[in-house]
Amino acid sequence: MRQDKILNIPAIRRMPTYLHKLLKMRSEGRVSVSSTELAEYMHIELIVVRKDISLTGISGQRRVGYDVNELIRYIKNYLGWDESLSAALIGAGSLGTALLGYDDFEHYGFQIGQVFDTDPDKVGRKIYGRTVRHIDEMAEAFAEKQPEIAVICVSNNAAQRVADRVIELGVRYIWNFANVSLNVPPHVVVQREVIAGGLAMLAVKRKQEKNSAKQDLII
């Protein structure tokens, strides 16, 4: 069975939220946290939190909970965030720029060190301390420093071409923000982010509540 078939994806997606809360607690001087407190913060069942945390391998203490620093360390280790993740961003538009300005990446060991675009108005500019280079310079830049991850923030039409190019240059991991499914070789891992997916969920919940309210009025 392939490894990605047995990953607990919902739990993995919850881990950064646990981590965010724990980092805030640490900054406030907290030294311990209970699973009950995390469940209340996340608005989820206690048993879910306990199962999630158990995936990291940490053991809590009865009536004490978890050591905050230790739990942070275990979560980072579970997610692979205890090691630096080097990345190249392709597409310095509004979304790409927003990612460059996202300060929390430093807590995750995620470092976008290279930025590329084709727009002459962007090439040569500095965005959050990174100089935007032309996409034609990727081969030279990757030869100097090979990124592990390529972050694709280009148009849907250009995404496959960009993916083909970064794969050709040796990148095996792609974080794809373009709203297309990329065709890649079996050895390449793609994480596709569909931003509209979250909006769709919110819109459906809103619709359900409005329909429910109408039914209540009819009754």
C-alpha positions in Angstrom: 0.0 0.0 0.0 1.3 3.4 -0.9 2.2 5.7 2.0 -0.1 8.5 0.9 -3.0 6.1 1.2 -2.6 5.6 4.9 -1.9 9.2 5.9 -4.4 10.7 8.3 -5.0 13.8 6.2 -7.6 15.5 8.4 -5.3 15.2 11.4 -2.4 16.6 9.4 -4.4 19.6 8.3 -5.3 20.2 12.0 -1.7 20.1 13.2 -0.7 23.7 12.1 -3.7 25.0 14.1 -2.5 23.1 17.2 1.0 24.5 16.6 -0.3 28.1 16.2 -2.1 27.8 19.6 0.9 26.2 21.3 3.3 28.9 20.0 1.0 31.6 21.3 0.8 29.8 24.7 4.5 29.6 24.9 4.9 33.3 24.2 2.5 33.9 27.1 4.7 31.8 29.4 2.5 28.7 29.5 4.3 25.5 30.3 1.6 22.9 30.0 -1.7 22.3 28.1 -4.5 19.8 28.3 -6.2 18.1 25.4 -9.4 19.5 26.7 -8.1 23.0 26.3 -7.0 22.2 22.7 -10.4 20.7 21.9 -12.2 23.7 23.1 -10.0 26.0 21.1 -10.5 23.9 18.0 -14.2 23.4 18.6 -13.8 19.6 18.0 -14.4 16.5 20.1 -11.9 15.7 22.8 -11.3 12.2 21.4 -10.3 13.7 18.0 -7.6 15.8 19.7 -6.3 12.9 21.6 -6.1 10.7 18.5 -4.4 13.5 16.6 -1.8 14.1 19.3 -1.1 10.4 19.6 0.1 10.3 16.0 3.1 12.4 17.0 4.2 9.8 19.5 4.2 12.1 22.6 2.9 10.9 25.9 1.0 13.2 28.2 0.8 13.2 32.0 -2.4 12.5 33.8 -4.0 15.6 35.3 -1.1 17.7 33.9 -1.5 17.3 30.1 1.4 18.0 27.8 4.5 20.0 28.1 4.0 22.9 25.7 7.6 23.0 24.4 7.7 19.2 24.1 4.4 19.1 22.2 5.6 21.8 19.8 8.7 19.7 19.2 6.8 16.5 18.6 4.3 18.2 16.2 7.1 19.8 14.2 8.9 16.4 14.0 5.7 14.6 12.9 5.2 17.2 10.1 8.8 17.3 9.1 9.0 21.0 10.2 12.0 20.4 12.4 14.1 20.6 9.2 14.4 23.5 6.9 12.3 23.3 3.7 13.8 25.4 0.8 11.4 26.6 -1.8 11.2 28.6 -5.1 8.2 30.6 -5.9 7.1 30.9 -9.5 4.6 33.7 -10.0 5.0 36.9 -8.0 1.5 38.2 -8.5 -1.0 39.1 -5.7 -1.1 35.5 -4.3 2.6 34.9 -4.6 3.3 38.2 -3.0 0.9 37.3 -0.1 2.8 34.0 0.4 6.1 35.9 0.5 4.7 38.1 3.2 3.3 35.3 5.4 5.4 35.6 8.5 4.3 32.3 10.1 6.3 30.3 7.5 9.4 30.9 9.7 7.8 28.8 12.4 7.5 25.9 10.0 11.0 26.0 8.7 9.6 26.9 5.2 11.9 29.3 3.4 11.1 30.8 0.0 14.5 31.8 -1.1 14.0 32.2 -4.9 11.3 34.1 -6.8 10.6 34.0 -10.5 8.2 35.8 -12.9 8.0 36.8 -16.5 6.4 40.2 -16.0 9.1 42.9 -16.8 7.5 45.2 -14.2 8.2 42.6 -11.5 11.6 41.2 -12.6 14.4 42.9 -10.8 12.2 44.2 -8.0 12.5 43.2 -4.4 9.5 41.7 -2.6 9.8 41.1 1.1 13.6 41.0 0.7 13.7 38.6 -2.3 14.7 39.8 -5.7 12.4 38.6 -8.5 14.3 36.9 -11.3 13.1 36.1 -14.8 11.8 32.6 -15.2 14.4 32.0 -17.9 17.0 32.2 -15.1 15.7 29.2 -13.2 18.2 26.7 -14.5 21.1 29.0 -13.4 19.5 29.7 -10.0 18.7 26.1 -9.3 22.3 25.1 -10.2 23.4 27.6 -7.5 20.9 26.4 -4.9 18.5 23.6 -5.6 15.1 24.1 -3.9 13.2 21.1 -2.6 9.8 22.6 -3.3 8.4 24.6 -6.1 5.5 26.9 -5.3 3.4 27.5 -8.4 1.3 30.7 -8.4 0.9 31.3 -12.1 -2.1 31.3 -14.4 -4.0 28.1 -15.1 -2.7 28.1 -18.7 0.9 28.4 -17.6 0.9 26.0 -14.7 1.7 22.8 -16.6 4.5 24.4 -18.5 6.0 25.7 -15.2 5.6 22.3 -13.6 7.3 20.5 -16.5 10.2 22.9 -16.3 10.8 22.7 -12.5 10.6 18.9 -12.7 13.1 18.9 -15.6 15.4 20.9 -13.2 15.1 18.3 -10.5 12.3 19.4 -8.2 10.3 16.5 -6.8 7.7 18.4 -4.6 5.2 20.9 -6.0 2.8 23.1 -4.1 0.3 24.1 -6.7 -2.0 27.1 -6.3 -3.2 27.1 -9.9 -6.7 25.7 -10.3 -5.6 22.8 -12.6 -4.6 19.2 -12.1 -1.0 18.8 -13.1 0.3 15.8 -15.0 3.5 14.7 -13.4 5.7 11.6 -13.3 5.1 9.1 -10.5 8.1 10.2 -8.5 6.8 13.8 -8.2 4.5 14.8 -5.3 2.0 17.5 -5.9 -0.1 19.2 -3.2 -2.9 21.2 -4.9 -4.5 24.1 -3.1 -7.9 25.0 -4.3 -8.7 28.3 -2.5 -12.2 28.3 -3.8 -12.8 25.0 -2.0 -13.0 26.7 1.4 -15.3 29.3 0.0 -17.5 26.6 -1.5 -17.8 24.9 2.0 -18.7 28.2 3.6 -21.3 29.0 0.9 -22.9 25.6 1.2 -23.2 25.9 5.0 -24.7 29.4 4.5 -27.2 28.0 2.0 -28.1 25.1 4.4 -28.7 27.5 7.3 -30.9 29.8 5.1 -32.9 26.9 3.9 -33.3 25.6 7.4 -34.5 29.0 8.6 -37.1 29.1 5.7 -38.4 25.7 6.8 -38.7 26.9 10.4 -40.8 29.8 9.2 -43.1 27.5 7.1 -43.7 25.3 10.1 
